[in-house]
């Protein structure tokens, strides 16, 4: 293996982590300026090398490298889901 992802692998990463996806970092393998574990952020872009360019909640913008860094996708909180459901149900009512 040459260390680079194939176009097919990059395309899969782009589909799996579209712009706007919320991520929580578990571990970053960056000895110089790592983002601390538990930090959350939003995917702003996925480049042609498969790097997830992030906007972290602490204001930093360091990217995540799949296969090197460990992270998980964050789902909406229960409250946000309920708020959306309530708004949708009210918008369908005629008053």
PDB file of N, CA, C and O in Angstrom:
ATOM      1  N   UNK A   1       0.853  -1.192   0.000  1.00  0.00           N
ATOM      2  CA  UNK A   1       0.000   0.000   0.000  1.00  0.00           C
ATOM      3  C   UNK A   1       0.886   1.238   0.000  1.00  0.00           C
ATOM      4  O   UNK A   1       1.907   1.265   0.688  1.00  0.00           O
ATOM      5  N   UNK A   2       0.516   2.253  -0.754  1.00  0.00           N
ATOM      6  CA  UNK A   2       1.345   3.448  -0.899  1.00  0.00           C
ATOM      7  C   UNK A   2       1.010   4.548   0.100  1.00  0.00           C
ATOM      8  O   UNK A   2       1.635   5.607   0.056  1.00  0.00           O
ATOM      9  N   UNK A   3       0.057   4.345   0.993  1.00  0.00           N
ATOM     10  CA  UNK A   3      -0.285   5.356   1.983  1.00  0.00           C
ATOM     11  C   UNK A   3      -1.367   6.325   1.539  1.00  0.00           C
ATOM     12  O   UNK A   3      -1.904   7.071   2.358  1.00  0.00           O
ATOM     13  N   UNK A   4      -1.692   6.324   0.257  1.00  0.00           N
ATOM     14  CA  UNK A   4      -2.742   7.202  -0.252  1.00  0.00           C
ATOM     15  C   UNK A   4      -4.036   6.418  -0.413  1.00  0.00           C
ATOM     16  O   UNK A   4      -4.022   5.225  -0.714  1.00  0.00           O
ATOM     17  N   UNK A   5      -5.139   7.098  -0.210  1.00  0.00           N
ATOM     18  CA  UNK A   5      -6.439   6.473  -0.413  1.00  0.00           C
ATOM     19  C   UNK A   5      -6.788   6.496  -1.888  1.00  0.00           C
ATOM     20  O   UNK A   5      -6.409   7.417  -2.612  1.00  0.00           O
ATOM     21  N   UNK A   6      -7.516   5.472  -2.333  1.00  0.00           N
ATOM     22  CA  UNK A   6      -7.987   5.460  -3.715  1.00  0.00           C
ATOM     23  C   UNK A   6      -9.128   6.464  -3.862  1.00  0.00           C
ATOM     24  O   UNK A   6      -9.698   6.924  -2.873  1.00  0.00           O
ATOM     25  N   UNK A   7      -9.450   6.796  -5.113  1.00  0.00           N
ATOM     26  CA  UNK A   7     -10.570   7.705  -5.366  1.00  0.00           C
ATOM     27  C   UNK A   7     -11.862   7.120  -4.826  1.00  0.00           C
ATOM     28  O   UNK A   7     -12.723   7.853  -4.340  1.00  0.00           O
ATOM     29  N   UNK A   8     -12.003   5.800  -4.910  1.00  0.00           N
ATOM     30  CA  UNK A   8     -13.195   5.134  -4.399  1.00  0.00           C
ATOM     31  C   UNK A   8     -13.283   5.288  -2.881  1.00  0.00           C
ATOM     32  O   UNK A   8     -14.366   5.539  -2.351  1.00  0.00           O
ATOM     33  N   UNK A   9     -12.163   5.142  -2.176  1.00  0.00           N
ATOM     34  CA  UNK A   9     -12.149   5.298  -0.722  1.00  0.00           C
ATOM     35  C   UNK A   9     -12.468   6.737  -0.316  1.00  0.00           C
ATOM     36  O   UNK A   9     -13.207   6.964   0.642  1.00  0.00           O
ATOM     37  N   UNK A  10     -11.917   7.700  -1.038  1.00  0.00           N
ATOM     38  CA  UNK A  10     -12.181   9.118  -0.744  1.00  0.00           C
ATOM     39  C   UNK A  10     -13.648   9.434  -0.987  1.00  0.00           C
ATOM     40  O   UNK A  10     -14.267  10.143  -0.194  1.00  0.00           O
ATOM     41  N   UNK A  11     -14.203   8.926  -2.056  1.00  0.00           N
ATOM     42  CA  UNK A  11     -15.626   9.149  -2.367  1.00  0.00           C
ATOM     43  C   UNK A  11     -16.498   8.592  -1.228  1.00  0.00           C
ATOM     44  O   UNK A  11     -17.480   9.221  -0.833  1.00  0.00           O
ATOM     45  N   UNK A  12     -16.139   7.418  -0.705  1.00  0.00           N
ATOM     46  CA  UNK A  12     -16.900   6.822   0.398  1.00  0.00           C
ATOM     47  C   UNK A  12     -16.812   7.699   1.649  1.00  0.00           C
ATOM     48  O   UNK A  12     -17.813   7.878   2.343  1.00  0.00           O
ATOM     49  N   UNK A  13     -15.639   8.242   1.946  1.00  0.00           N
ATOM     50  CA  UNK A  13     -15.469   9.128   3.105  1.00  0.00           C
ATOM     51  C   UNK A  13     -16.330  10.376   2.933  1.00  0.00           C
ATOM     52  O   UNK A  13     -16.981  10.821   3.878  1.00  0.00           O
ATOM     53  N   UNK A  14     -16.331  10.939   1.727  1.00  0.00           N
ATOM     54  CA  UNK A  14     -17.140  12.138   1.471  1.00  0.00           C
ATOM     55  C   UNK A  14     -18.627  11.856   1.655  1.00  0.00           C
ATOM     56  O   UNK A  14     -19.365  12.715   2.137  1.00  0.00           O
ATOM     57  N   UNK A  15     -19.072  10.660   1.277  1.00  0.00           N
ATOM     58  CA  UNK A  15     -20.474  10.286   1.452  1.00  0.00           C
ATOM     59  C   UNK A  15     -20.793  10.022   2.925  1.00  0.00           C
ATOM     60  O   UNK A  15     -21.875  10.358   3.406  1.00  0.00           O
ATOM     61  N   UNK A  16     -19.842   9.422   3.626  1.00  0.00           N
ATOM     62  CA  UNK A  16     -20.057   9.053   5.025  1.00  0.00           C
ATOM     63  C   UNK A  16     -20.028  10.265   5.954  1.00  0.00           C
ATOM     64  O   UNK A  16     -20.724  10.282   6.969  1.00  0.00           O
ATOM     65  N   UNK A  17     -19.224  11.281   5.616  1.00  0.00           N
ATOM     66  CA  UNK A  17     -19.061  12.471   6.457  1.00  0.00           C
ATOM     67  C   UNK A  17     -19.302  13.738   5.645  1.00  0.00           C
ATOM     68  O   UNK A  17     -18.362  14.491   5.393  1.00  0.00           O
ATOM     69  N   UNK A  18     -20.551  13.989   5.227  1.00  0.00           N
ATOM     70  CA  UNK A  18     -20.832  15.189   4.430  1.00  0.00           C
ATOM     71  C   UNK A  18     -20.643  16.470   5.247  1.00  0.00           C
ATOM     72  O   UNK A  18     -20.619  16.440   6.478  1.00  0.00           O
ATOM     73  N   UNK A  19     -20.513  17.573   4.548  1.00  0.00           N
ATOM     74  CA  UNK A  19     -20.403  18.883   5.204  1.00  0.00           C
ATOM     75  C   UNK A  19     -21.557  19.033   6.190  1.00  0.00           C
ATOM     76  O   UNK A  19     -22.708  18.738   5.871  1.00  0.00           O
ATOM     77  N   UNK A  20     -21.226  19.499   7.393  1.00  0.00           N
ATOM     78  CA  UNK A  20     -22.231  19.681   8.430  1.00  0.00           C
ATOM     79  C   UNK A  20     -22.289  18.552   9.444  1.00  0.00           C
ATOM     80  O   UNK A  20     -22.926  18.691  10.488  1.00  0.00           O
ATOM     81  N   UNK A  21     -21.629  17.425   9.148  1.00  0.00           N
ATOM     82  CA  UNK A  21     -21.619  16.300  10.081  1.00  0.00           C
ATOM     83  C   UNK A  21     -20.928  16.713  11.374  1.00  0.00           C
ATOM     84  O   UNK A  21     -19.862  17.327  11.353  1.00  0.00           O
ATOM     85  N   UNK A  22     -21.550  16.367  12.500  1.00  0.00           N
ATOM     86  CA  UNK A  22     -20.955  16.657  13.810  1.00  0.00           C
ATOM     87  C   UNK A  22     -20.105  15.468  14.245  1.00  0.00           C
ATOM     88  O   UNK A  22     -20.527  14.316  14.146  1.00  0.00           O
ATOM     89  N   UNK A  23     -18.903  15.769  14.726  1.00  0.00           N
ATOM     90  CA  UNK A  23     -17.901  14.766  15.087  1.00  0.00           C
ATOM     91  C   UNK A  23     -17.427  15.017  16.517  1.00  0.00           C
ATOM     92  O   UNK A  23     -17.314  16.164  16.949  1.00  0.00           O
ATOM     93  N   UNK A  24     -17.152  13.941  17.242  1.00  0.00           N
ATOM     94  CA  UNK A  24     -16.481  14.042  18.539  1.00  0.00           C
ATOM     95  C   UNK A  24     -15.157  13.297  18.433  1.00  0.00           C
ATOM     96  O   UNK A  24     -15.127  12.135  18.027  1.00  0.00           O
ATOM     97  N   UNK A  25     -14.080  13.951  18.792  1.00  0.00           N
ATOM     98  CA  UNK A  25     -12.755  13.360  18.726  1.00  0.00           C
ATOM     99  C   UNK A  25     -12.521  12.453  19.922  1.00  0.00           C
ATOM    100  O   UNK A  25     -12.799  12.828  21.061  1.00  0.00           O
ATOM    101  N   UNK A  26     -12.012  11.269  19.660  1.00  0.00           N
ATOM    102  CA  UNK A  26     -11.639  10.343  20.725  1.00  0.00           C
ATOM    103  C   UNK A  26     -10.127  10.399  20.942  1.00  0.00           C
ATOM    104  O   UNK A  26      -9.658  10.479  22.078  1.00  0.00           O
ATOM    105  N   UNK A  27      -9.371  10.355  19.847  1.00  0.00           N
ATOM    106  CA  UNK A  27      -7.914  10.456  19.947  1.00  0.00           C
ATOM    107  C   UNK A  27      -7.334  10.971  18.633  1.00  0.00           C
ATOM    108  O   UNK A  27      -7.754  10.557  17.552  1.00  0.00           O
ATOM    109  N   UNK A  28      -6.373  11.872  18.736  1.00  0.00           N
ATOM    110  CA  UNK A  28      -5.708  12.411  17.552  1.00  0.00           C
ATOM    111  C   UNK A  28      -4.216  12.098  17.625  1.00  0.00           C
ATOM    112  O   UNK A  28      -3.564  12.339  18.641  1.00  0.00           O
ATOM    113  N   UNK A  29      -3.694  11.560  16.535  1.00  0.00           N
ATOM    114  CA  UNK A  29      -2.271  11.248  16.462  1.00  0.00           C
ATOM    115  C   UNK A  29      -1.509  12.421  15.848  1.00  0.00           C
ATOM    116  O   UNK A  29      -1.011  12.322  14.726  1.00  0.00           O
ATOM    117  N   UNK A  30      -1.422  13.507  16.566  1.00  0.00           N
ATOM    118  CA  UNK A  30      -0.677  14.692  16.137  1.00  0.00           C
ATOM    119  C   UNK A  30       0.178  15.142  17.317  1.00  0.00           C
ATOM    120  O   UNK A  30      -0.345  15.729  18.264  1.00  0.00           O
ATOM    121  N   UNK A  31       1.487  14.876  17.276  1.00  0.00           N
ATOM    122  CA  UNK A  31       2.333  15.203  18.425  1.00  0.00           C
ATOM    123  C   UNK A  31       2.584  16.697  18.616  1.00  0.00           C
ATOM    124  O   UNK A  31       3.054  17.104  19.679  1.00  0.00           O
ATOM    125  N   UNK A  32       2.284  17.515  17.621  1.00  0.00           N
ATOM    126  CA  UNK A  32       2.628  18.935  17.684  1.00  0.00           C
ATOM    127  C   UNK A  32       1.499  19.826  18.197  1.00  0.00           C
ATOM    128  O   UNK A  32       1.730  20.714  19.018  1.00  0.00           O
ATOM    129  N   UNK A  33       0.289  19.593  17.718  1.00  0.00           N
ATOM    130  CA  UNK A  33      -0.826  20.467  18.123  1.00  0.00           C
ATOM    131  C   UNK A  33      -2.134  19.695  18.098  1.00  0.00           C
ATOM    132  O   UNK A  33      -3.049  20.054  17.356  1.00  0.00           O
ATOM    133  N   UNK A  34      -2.238  18.638  18.900  1.00  0.00           N
ATOM    134  CA  UNK A  34      -3.468  17.842  18.842  1.00  0.00           C
ATOM    135  C   UNK A  34      -4.666  18.574  19.422  1.00  0.00           C
ATOM    136  O   UNK A  34      -4.536  19.465  20.261  1.00  0.00           O
ATOM    137  N   UNK A  35      -5.818  18.175  18.955  1.00  0.00           N
ATOM    138  CA  UNK A  35      -7.075  18.619  19.539  1.00  0.00           C
ATOM    139  C   UNK A  35      -7.338  17.662  20.704  1.00  0.00           C
ATOM    140  O   UNK A  35      -7.130  16.457  20.569  1.00  0.00           O
ATOM    141  N   UNK A  36      -7.787  18.180  21.833  1.00  0.00           N
ATOM    142  CA  UNK A  36      -7.989  17.329  22.996  1.00  0.00           C
ATOM    143  C   UNK A  36      -9.160  16.359  22.803  1.00  0.00           C
ATOM    144  O   UNK A  36     -10.144  16.673  22.132  1.00  0.00           O
ATOM    145  N   UNK A  37      -9.030  15.188  23.401  1.00  0.00           N
ATOM    146  CA  UNK A  37     -10.080  14.174  23.347  1.00  0.00           C
ATOM    147  C   UNK A  37     -11.378  14.748  23.905  1.00  0.00           C
ATOM    148  O   UNK A  37     -11.373  15.513  24.869  1.00  0.00           O
ATOM    149  N   UNK A  38     -12.491  14.363  23.278  1.00  0.00           N
ATOM    150  CA  UNK A  38     -13.803  14.834  23.714  1.00  0.00           C
ATOM    151  C   UNK A  38     -14.260  16.108  23.018  1.00  0.00           C
ATOM    152  O   UNK A  38     -15.431  16.476  23.111  1.00  0.00           O
ATOM    153  N   UNK A  39     -13.342  16.793  22.313  1.00  0.00           N
ATOM    154  CA  UNK A  39     -13.722  18.015  21.601  1.00  0.00           C
ATOM    155  C   UNK A  39     -14.689  17.665  20.476  1.00  0.00           C
ATOM    156  O   UNK A  39     -14.552  16.632  19.820  1.00  0.00           O
ATOM    157  N   UNK A  40     -15.662  18.536  20.265  1.00  0.00           N
ATOM    158  CA  UNK A  40     -16.642  18.340  19.209  1.00  0.00           C
ATOM    159  C   UNK A  40     -16.479  19.419  18.151  1.00  0.00           C
ATOM    160  O   UNK A  40     -16.020  20.526  18.431  1.00  0.00           O
ATOM    161  N   UNK A  41     -16.864  19.073  16.931  1.00  0.00           N
ATOM    162  CA  UNK A  41     -16.768  20.030  15.841  1.00  0.00           C
ATOM    163  C   UNK A  41     -17.623  19.610  14.665  1.00  0.00           C
ATOM    164  O   UNK A  41     -18.319  18.596  14.707  1.00  0.00           O
ATOM    165  N   UNK A  42     -17.555  20.421  13.605  1.00  0.00           N
ATOM    166  CA  UNK A  42     -18.382  20.233  12.423  1.00  0.00           C
ATOM    167  C   UNK A  42     -17.503  20.099  11.189  1.00  0.00           C
ATOM    168  O   UNK A  42     -16.557  20.866  11.009  1.00  0.00           O
ATOM    169  N   UNK A  43     -17.817  19.118  10.335  1.00  0.00           N
ATOM    170  CA  UNK A  43     -17.086  18.936   9.081  1.00  0.00           C
ATOM    171  C   UNK A  43     -17.403  20.117   8.171  1.00  0.00           C
ATOM    172  O   UNK A  43     -18.568  20.407   7.898  1.00  0.00           O
ATOM    173  N   UNK A  44     -16.350  20.798   7.703  1.00  0.00           N
ATOM    174  CA  UNK A  44     -16.526  21.911   6.773  1.00  0.00           C
ATOM    175  C   UNK A  44     -16.227  21.504   5.340  1.00  0.00           C
ATOM    176  O   UNK A  44     -16.745  22.103   4.397  1.00  0.00           O
ATOM    177  N   UNK A  45     -15.374  20.466   5.171  1.00  0.00           N
ATOM    178  CA  UNK A  45     -14.960  20.041   3.845  1.00  0.00           C
ATOM    179  C   UNK A  45     -14.251  18.706   3.974  1.00  0.00           C
ATOM    180  O   UNK A  45     -13.651  18.417   5.009  1.00  0.00           O
ATOM    181  N   UNK A  46     -14.317  17.886   2.926  1.00  0.00           N
ATOM    182  CA  UNK A  46     -13.492  16.687   2.829  1.00  0.00           C
ATOM    183  C   UNK A  46     -12.684  16.851   1.553  1.00  0.00           C
ATOM    184  O   UNK A  46     -13.246  16.960   0.463  1.00  0.00           O
ATOM    185  N   UNK A  47     -11.355  16.870   1.693  1.00  0.00           N
ATOM    186  CA  UNK A  47     -10.521  17.113   0.513  1.00  0.00           C
ATOM    187  C   UNK A  47     -10.277  15.820  -0.271  1.00  0.00           C
ATOM    188  O   UNK A  47     -10.754  14.755   0.121  1.00  0.00           O
ATOM    189  N   UNK A  48      -9.539  15.913  -1.371  1.00  0.00           N
ATOM    190  CA  UNK A  48      -9.317  14.775  -2.253  1.00  0.00           C
ATOM    191  C   UNK A  48      -8.349  13.745  -1.677  1.00  0.00           C
ATOM    192  O   UNK A  48      -8.140  12.696  -2.287  1.00  0.00           O
ATOM    193  N   UNK A  49      -7.758  14.018  -0.525  1.00  0.00           N
ATOM    194  CA  UNK A  49      -6.934  13.036   0.178  1.00  0.00           C
ATOM    195  C   UNK A  49      -7.748  12.319   1.254  1.00  0.00           C
ATOM    196  O   UNK A  49      -7.252  11.390   1.891  1.00  0.00           O
ATOM    197  N   UNK A  50      -9.000  12.748   1.458  1.00  0.00           N
ATOM    198  CA  UNK A  50      -9.874  12.128   2.447  1.00  0.00           C
ATOM    199  C   UNK A  50      -9.780  12.751   3.827  1.00  0.00           C
ATOM    200  O   UNK A  50     -10.350  12.217   4.778  1.00  0.00           O
ATOM    201  N   UNK A  51      -9.073  13.871   3.962  1.00  0.00           N
ATOM    202  CA  UNK A  51      -8.980  14.560   5.250  1.00  0.00           C
ATOM    203  C   UNK A  51     -10.274  15.319   5.525  1.00  0.00           C
ATOM    204  O   UNK A  51     -10.793  16.021   4.657  1.00  0.00           O
ATOM    205  N   UNK A  52     -10.791  15.168   6.757  1.00  0.00           N
ATOM    206  CA  UNK A  52     -11.971  15.911   7.169  1.00  0.00           C
ATOM    207  C   UNK A  52     -11.514  17.243   7.731  1.00  0.00           C
ATOM    208  O   UNK A  52     -10.910  17.280   8.803  1.00  0.00           O
ATOM    209  N   UNK A  53     -11.784  18.326   7.043  1.00  0.00           N
ATOM    210  CA  UNK A  53     -11.430  19.659   7.530  1.00  0.00           C
ATOM    211  C   UNK A  53     -12.532  20.106   8.479  1.00  0.00           C
ATOM    212  O   UNK A  53     -13.704  20.185   8.113  1.00  0.00           O
ATOM    213  N   UNK A  54     -12.118  20.397   9.716  1.00  0.00           N
ATOM    214  CA  UNK A  54     -13.053  20.616  10.810  1.00  0.00           C
ATOM    215  C   UNK A  54     -13.058  22.047  11.303  1.00  0.00           C
ATOM    216  O   UNK A  54     -12.050  22.750  11.226  1.00  0.00           O
ATOM    217  N   UNK A  55     -14.199  22.467  11.810  1.00  0.00           N
ATOM    218  CA  UNK A  55     -14.353  23.692  12.594  1.00  0.00           C
ATOM    219  C   UNK A  55     -14.707  23.205  13.982  1.00  0.00           C
ATOM    220  O   UNK A  55     -15.850  22.834  14.250  1.00  0.00           O
ATOM    221  N   UNK A  56     -13.711  23.208  14.871  1.00  0.00           N
ATOM    222  CA  UNK A  56     -13.920  22.711  16.231  1.00  0.00           C
ATOM    223  C   UNK A  56     -14.652  23.740  17.065  1.00  0.00           C
ATOM    224  O   UNK A  56     -14.548  24.942  16.817  1.00  0.00           O
ATOM    225  N   UNK A  57     -15.394  23.267  18.056  1.00  0.00           N
ATOM    226  CA  UNK A  57     -16.180  24.153  18.909  1.00  0.00           C
ATOM    227  C   UNK A  57     -15.311  25.120  19.715  1.00  0.00           C
ATOM    228  O   UNK A  57     -15.807  26.135  20.204  1.00  0.00           O
ATOM    229  N   UNK A  58     -14.015  24.813  19.859  1.00  0.00           N
ATOM    230  CA  UNK A  58     -13.113  25.724  20.575  1.00  0.00           C
ATOM    231  C   UNK A  58     -12.466  26.746  19.637  1.00  0.00           C
ATOM    232  O   UNK A  58     -11.600  27.514  20.058  1.00  0.00           O
ATOM    233  N   UNK A  59     -12.888  26.758  18.355  1.00  0.00           N
ATOM    234  CA  UNK A  59     -12.396  27.742  17.405  1.00  0.00           C
ATOM    235  C   UNK A  59     -11.258  27.260  16.517  1.00  0.00           C
ATOM    236  O   UNK A  59     -10.928  27.919  15.531  1.00  0.00           O
ATOM    237  N   UNK A  60     -10.659  26.133  16.842  1.00  0.00           N
ATOM    238  CA  UNK A  60      -9.558  25.613  16.023  1.00  0.00           C
ATOM    239  C   UNK A  60     -10.089  24.990  14.738  1.00  0.00           C
ATOM    240  O   UNK A  60     -11.283  24.717  14.614  1.00  0.00           O
ATOM    241  N   UNK A  61      -9.185  24.769  13.781  1.00  0.00           N
ATOM    242  CA  UNK A  61      -9.585  24.256  12.479  1.00  0.00           C
ATOM    243  C   UNK A  61      -8.719  23.093  11.983  1.00  0.00           C
ATOM    244  O   UNK A  61      -8.631  22.886  10.773  1.00  0.00           O
ATOM    245  N   UNK A  62      -8.095  22.347  12.849  1.00  0.00           N
ATOM    246  CA  UNK A  62      -7.245  21.231  12.458  1.00  0.00           C
ATOM    247  C   UNK A  62      -8.081  20.084  11.895  1.00  0.00           C
ATOM    248  O   UNK A  62      -9.142  19.760  12.429  1.00  0.00           O
ATOM    249  N   UNK A  63      -7.594  19.468  10.808  1.00  0.00           N
ATOM    250  CA  UNK A  63      -8.314  18.381  10.158  1.00  0.00           C
ATOM    251  C   UNK A  63      -8.135  17.039  10.841  1.00  0.00           C
ATOM    252  O   UNK A  63      -7.202  16.835  11.617  1.00  0.00           O
ATOM    253  N   UNK A  64      -9.038  16.138  10.543  1.00  0.00           N
ATOM    254  CA  UNK A  64      -8.992  14.759  11.018  1.00  0.00           C
ATOM    255  C   UNK A  64      -8.588  13.871   9.854  1.00  0.00           C
ATOM    256  O   UNK A  64      -9.072  14.038   8.735  1.00  0.00           O
ATOM    257  N   UNK A  65      -7.689  12.917  10.130  1.00  0.00           N
ATOM    258  CA  UNK A  65      -7.256  11.967   9.116  1.00  0.00           C
ATOM    259  C   UNK A  65      -7.861  10.603   9.448  1.00  0.00           C
ATOM    260  O   UNK A  65      -7.417   9.942  10.387  1.00  0.00           O
ATOM    261  N   UNK A  66      -8.867  10.180   8.686  1.00  0.00           N
ATOM    262  CA  UNK A  66      -9.420   8.849   8.920  1.00  0.00           C
ATOM    263  C   UNK A  66      -8.314   7.804   8.805  1.00  0.00           C
ATOM    264  O   UNK A  66      -7.378   7.983   8.026  1.00  0.00           O
ATOM    265  N   UNK A  67      -8.406   6.732   9.557  1.00  0.00           N
ATOM    266  CA  UNK A  67      -7.414   5.658   9.648  1.00  0.00           C
ATOM    267  C   UNK A  67      -6.248   6.012  10.562  1.00  0.00           C
ATOM    268  O   UNK A  67      -5.474   5.128  10.931  1.00  0.00           O
ATOM    269  N   UNK A  68      -6.100   7.274  10.936  1.00  0.00           N
ATOM    270  CA  UNK A  68      -5.051   7.667  11.882  1.00  0.00           C
ATOM    271  C   UNK A  68      -5.658   8.209  13.164  1.00  0.00           C
ATOM    272  O   UNK A  68      -5.230   7.842  14.258  1.00  0.00           O
ATOM    273  N   UNK A  69      -6.648   9.077  13.036  1.00  0.00           N
ATOM    274  CA  UNK A  69      -7.306   9.664  14.197  1.00  0.00           C
ATOM    275  C   UNK A  69      -8.563   8.846  14.513  1.00  0.00           C
ATOM    276  O   UNK A  69      -9.159   8.228  13.630  1.00  0.00           O
ATOM    277  N   UNK A  70      -8.945   8.858  15.777  1.00  0.00           N
ATOM    278  CA  UNK A  70     -10.119   8.099  16.215  1.00  0.00           C
ATOM    279  C   UNK A  70     -11.209   9.098  16.597  1.00  0.00           C
ATOM    280  O   UNK A  70     -10.975  10.007  17.394  1.00  0.00           O
ATOM    281  N   UNK A  71     -12.399   8.924  16.024  1.00  0.00           N
ATOM    282  CA  UNK A  71     -13.499   9.858  16.244  1.00  0.00           C
ATOM    283  C   UNK A  71     -14.813   9.147  16.033  1.00  0.00           C
ATOM    284  O   UNK A  71     -14.857   8.024  15.531  1.00  0.00           O
ATOM    285  N   UNK A  72     -15.903   9.826  16.428  1.00  0.00           N
ATOM    286  CA  UNK A  72     -17.232   9.267  16.187  1.00  0.00           C
ATOM    287  C   UNK A  72     -18.168  10.372  15.742  1.00  0.00           C
ATOM    288  O   UNK A  72     -17.954  11.547  16.041  1.00  0.00           O
ATOM    289  N   UNK A  73     -19.205   9.980  15.023  1.00  0.00           N
ATOM    290  CA  UNK A  73     -20.238  10.919  14.591  1.00  0.00           C
ATOM    291  C   UNK A  73     -21.180  11.135  15.772  1.00  0.00           C
ATOM    292  O   UNK A  73     -21.557  10.192  16.467  1.00  0.00           O
ATOM    293  N   UNK A  74     -21.546  12.387  15.981  1.00  0.00           N
ATOM    294  CA  UNK A  74     -22.482  12.747  17.048  1.00  0.00           C
ATOM    295  C   UNK A  74     -23.869  12.862  16.441  1.00  0.00           C
ATOM    296  O   UNK A  74     -24.067  13.567  15.451  1.00  0.00           O
ATOM    297  N   UNK A  75     -24.815  12.174  17.032  1.00  0.00           N
ATOM    298  CA  UNK A  75     -26.209  12.322  16.615  1.00  0.00           C
ATOM    299  C   UNK A  75     -26.822  13.489  17.355  1.00  0.00           C
ATOM    300  O   UNK A  75     -26.300  13.926  18.381  1.00  0.00           O
ATOM    301  N   UNK A  76     -27.935  13.998  16.835  1.00  0.00           N
ATOM    302  CA  UNK A  76     -28.641  15.095  17.502  1.00  0.00           C
ATOM    303  C   UNK A  76     -29.031  14.671  18.907  1.00  0.00           C
ATOM    304  O   UNK A  76     -29.260  13.490  19.171  1.00  0.00           O
ATOM    305  N   UNK A  77     -29.104  15.630  19.792  1.00  0.00           N
ATOM    306  CA  UNK A  77     -29.579  15.332  21.140  1.00  0.00           C
ATOM    307  C   UNK A  77     -31.069  15.036  21.094  1.00  0.00           C
ATOM    308  O   UNK A  77     -31.758  15.417  20.148  1.00  0.00           O
ATOM    309  N   UNK A  78     -31.551  14.371  22.098  1.00  0.00           N
ATOM    310  CA  UNK A  78     -32.982  14.052  22.199  1.00  0.00           C
ATOM    311  C   UNK A  78     -33.825  15.326  22.165  1.00  0.00           C
ATOM    312  O   UNK A  78     -34.877  15.358  21.526  1.00  0.00           O
ATOM    313  N   UNK A  79     -33.362  16.389  22.860  1.00  0.00           N
ATOM    314  CA  UNK A  79     -34.119  17.644  22.897  1.00  0.00           C
ATOM    315  C   UNK A  79     -34.236  18.265  21.515  1.00  0.00           C
ATOM    316  O   UNK A  79     -35.306  18.744  21.142  1.00  0.00           O
ATOM    317  N   UNK A  80     -33.135  18.262  20.741  1.00  0.00           N
ATOM    318  CA  UNK A  80     -33.178  18.852  19.402  1.00  0.00           C
ATOM    319  C   UNK A  80     -34.139  18.076  18.513  1.00  0.00           C
ATOM    320  O   UNK A  80     -34.879  18.672  17.731  1.00  0.00           O
ATOM    321  N   UNK A  81     -34.133  16.738  18.629  1.00  0.00           N
ATOM    322  CA  UNK A  81     -35.041  15.916  17.832  1.00  0.00           C
ATOM    323  C   UNK A  81     -36.486  16.220  18.191  1.00  0.00           C
ATOM    324  O   UNK A  81     -37.329  16.357  17.305  1.00  0.00           O
ATOM    325  N   UNK A  82     -36.782  16.329  19.496  1.00  0.00           N
ATOM    326  CA  UNK A  82     -38.144  16.625  19.930  1.00  0.00           C
ATOM    327  C   UNK A  82     -38.576  18.007  19.462  1.00  0.00           C
ATOM    328  O   UNK A  82     -39.717  18.182  19.035  1.00  0.00           O
ATOM    329  N   UNK A  83     -37.679  18.998  19.537  1.00  0.00           N
ATOM    330  CA  UNK A  83     -38.017  20.340  19.064  1.00  0.00           C
ATOM    331  C   UNK A  83     -38.392  20.313  17.590  1.00  0.00           C
ATOM    332  O   UNK A  83     -39.371  20.942  17.187  1.00  0.00           O
ATOM    333  N   UNK A  84     -37.618  19.588  16.778  1.00  0.00           N
ATOM    334  CA  UNK A  84     -37.909  19.508  15.346  1.00  0.00           C
ATOM    335  C   UNK A  84     -39.250  18.830  15.105  1.00  0.00           C
ATOM    336  O   UNK A  84     -40.032  19.275  14.265  1.00  0.00           O
ATOM    337  N   UNK A  85     -39.521  17.741  15.848  1.00  0.00           N
ATOM    338  CA  UNK A  85     -40.783  17.036  15.680  1.00  0.00           C
ATOM    339  C   UNK A  85     -41.959  17.928  16.058  1.00  0.00           C
ATOM    340  O   UNK A  85     -42.985  17.924  15.378  1.00  0.00           O
ATOM    341  N   UNK A  86     -41.815  18.691  17.137  1.00  0.00           N
ATOM    342  CA  UNK A  86     -42.884  19.582  17.561  1.00  0.00           C
ATOM    343  C   UNK A  86     -43.125  20.669  16.522  1.00  0.00           C
ATOM    344  O   UNK A  86     -44.272  20.983  16.205  1.00  0.00           O
ATOM    345  N   UNK A  87     -42.055  21.245  15.992  1.00  0.00           N
ATOM    346  CA  UNK A  87     -42.198  22.286  14.970  1.00  0.00           C
ATOM    347  C   UNK A  87     -42.886  21.734  13.737  1.00  0.00           C
ATOM    348  O   UNK A  87     -43.734  22.403  13.147  1.00  0.00           O
ATOM    349  N   UNK A  88     -42.524  20.502  13.335  1.00  0.00           N
ATOM    350  CA  UNK A  88     -43.134  19.899  12.164  1.00  0.00           C
ATOM    351  C   UNK A  88     -44.619  19.631  12.400  1.00  0.00           C
ATOM    352  O   UNK A  88     -45.433  19.848  11.502  1.00  0.00           O
ATOM    353  N   UNK A  89     -44.987  19.159  13.606  1.00  0.00           N
ATOM    354  CA  UNK A  89     -46.384  18.857  13.861  1.00  0.00           C
ATOM    355  C   UNK A  89     -47.217  20.145  13.931  1.00  0.00           C
ATOM    356  O   UNK A  89     -48.363  20.155  13.482  1.00  0.00           O
ATOM    357  N   UNK A  90     -46.666  21.220  14.481  1.00  0.00           N
ATOM    358  CA  UNK A  90     -47.383  22.487  14.548  1.00  0.00           C
ATOM    359  C   UNK A  90     -47.523  23.140  13.187  1.00  0.00           C
ATOM    360  O   UNK A  90     -48.519  23.812  12.918  1.00  0.00           O
ATOM    361  N   UNK A  91     -46.519  22.947  12.312  1.00  0.00           N
ATOM    362  CA  UNK A  91     -46.583  23.592  11.004  1.00  0.00           C
ATOM    363  C   UNK A  91     -47.671  22.970  10.136  1.00  0.00           C
ATOM    364  O   UNK A  91     -48.156  23.597   9.194  1.00  0.00           O
ATOM    365  N   UNK A  92     -48.058  21.724  10.461  1.00  0.00           N
ATOM    366  CA  UNK A  92     -49.113  21.061   9.677  1.00  0.00           C
ATOM    367  C   UNK A  92     -50.515  21.392  10.159  1.00  0.00           C
ATOM    368  O   UNK A  92     -51.491  20.977   9.534  1.00  0.00           O
ATOM    369  N   UNK A  93     -50.638  22.128  11.253  1.00  0.00           N
ATOM    370  CA  UNK A  93     -51.951  22.440  11.813  1.00  0.00           C
ATOM    371  C   UNK A  93     -52.474  23.756  11.223  1.00  0.00           C
ATOM    372  O   UNK A  93     -51.735  24.732  11.088  1.00  0.00           O
ATOM    373  N   UNK A  94     -53.731  23.755  10.885  1.00  0.00           N
ATOM    374  CA  UNK A  94     -54.363  24.990  10.407  1.00  0.00           C
ATOM    375  C   UNK A  94     -55.059  25.664  11.566  1.00  0.00           C
ATOM    376  O   UNK A  94     -55.930  25.069  12.201  1.00  0.00           O
ATOM    377  N   UNK A  95     -54.691  26.880  11.844  1.00  0.00           N
ATOM    378  CA  UNK A  95     -55.321  27.606  12.950  1.00  0.00           C
ATOM    379  C   UNK A  95     -55.993  28.827  12.432  1.00  0.00           C
ATOM    380  O   UNK A  95     -56.585  29.581  13.204  1.00  0.00           O
TER     381      UNK A  95
END
